[in-house]
Amino acid sequence: MNPLLSAEQAVLGSVLLDPGQIAHLEWLAPDHFYRPLHKALFAALRKLRADGHPAAATKEPVPLSWVTDAVDEASHHVRGLTAAYAHTLISACPRPEHAPVYGRMVLEGAIHRTVTEHAIRLHQAARADVLQGEVEGALHHADVLAGVLGDLAHRWGSEPRPLAPTTPPPTAPVAPPPVRADQVAEEEQFLLAVLVERPKAMDEVVGWLRPGDFAGPAHGQLYRCLGALHHRGEPIDRITVLWEAQRRGLLADGTLTTEQLTDICDGVGAGSAEWLGEQIMRSSVARSAAASARAIRALAENESLAPGRLISHALHALGPLDEVRARWQTANGHPAPAPSPAALAEGPPTARVHAALARSTPPAARPSECPGPASTASAARPPSRTHS
């Protein structure tokens, strides 16, 4: 039995049995349902209530018209829905008064599903950018994903704050596609040759280019050696670079070979270090976006991860991309704009906060079930927030 499917059926069954339950589900949207039939039926139930259907305003036994009208309305938007299936949904609901809890389960599934979908889109855009040597598609989808995470956090009633997972999801490094790998390696080697030939060119890239931006680990370590020599104000040539690499153990552990160093140091050193650095940054931005997307997808596919933590961990996974992006914008002379004070101060709307609290607040007990003193104590008890 699929728990998410059972939860969707139970939500719809509870509203079909008790139309008043839909008032406790204002925070749940039709798009949060996975099955098209369920989306259409929940939208129909909301429409009937908004249109003032007699069943939604009475406490009398629910008339059959509530079910048949809901099926008729939903049938305008989806095929295959019958009154028999509506009665199947009714039988799938253990207790109508548990509708907010069933709805919370549906929302949890929707959050995981939505994050997964947008992570896949980001990964596809990033891979395309890696192939084409671009960054615009990946950055656009990263912005969309960040906005979706913020909206989901507000819907869930939590703060959209980055939080590192206790155990990071296993993800392999993202390498350029084979068709681009040779070109990327050539650009990196060319830049290093320029920096060895013209050490003053380090000033053009040292402020925003980092060793981690190089796709080749050996190239990144060699750039680190050049950066160390530049930082100490020591001369840069083939001998000093070789010595620095040896001091760092790069020759002993096989990260670099003397042949690699010779090829770079004896290479043609004519070219623009700034332009080459920007090409390397393009590749780095796209690879970082792909790595973030893969990490977020791994998080979203972990069904045991609570939505609040999933959103926080996903925002944290976007952090490396934000850092690379900021340096990319600096390299292009366009620093990232600071968020406006209004945006920083803006919190989740009051209605959404109330909805989030309602998810865990049990419905008021009937007087016959819970006499006066106990009912008062129950009302004074704060709502549980253990689900976030």
Buried (B, 14 or more C-beta within 10 A) or exposed (E): EEEBBBBBBBBBBBBBBBBBBBEBBBBBBBEBBBBBBBBBBBBBBBBBBEEEBEBBEEEEEBBEEBBEBBBBBBBEBBEEBEEEBBBEBBEBBEEBBBBBBBBBBBBBBBBBBBBBBBBBBBBBBBBBBBEEBBBEBBBBBBEBBBEBBBBBBBBBBBBBEBEEBEEEBEBEEBBBEEEBBEEBBEBBBBBBBBBBBBBEBBEBBBEBBBBBBBBBBBBBBBBBBBBEBBEEEEEBEBEBBBEBBBEBEBBEEEBBEEEBBEEBBEBEBEBEBBEBBBBBBBBBBBBBBBBBBBBBBBBBBBEEBBBBBBBBBBBBBBEBBBEBBEBBBBBEEEEEEEEEEEEEEEEBEEEBBBBBBBBBBBBEBEEEEBEEEEBEEEEEEEEEEEBB
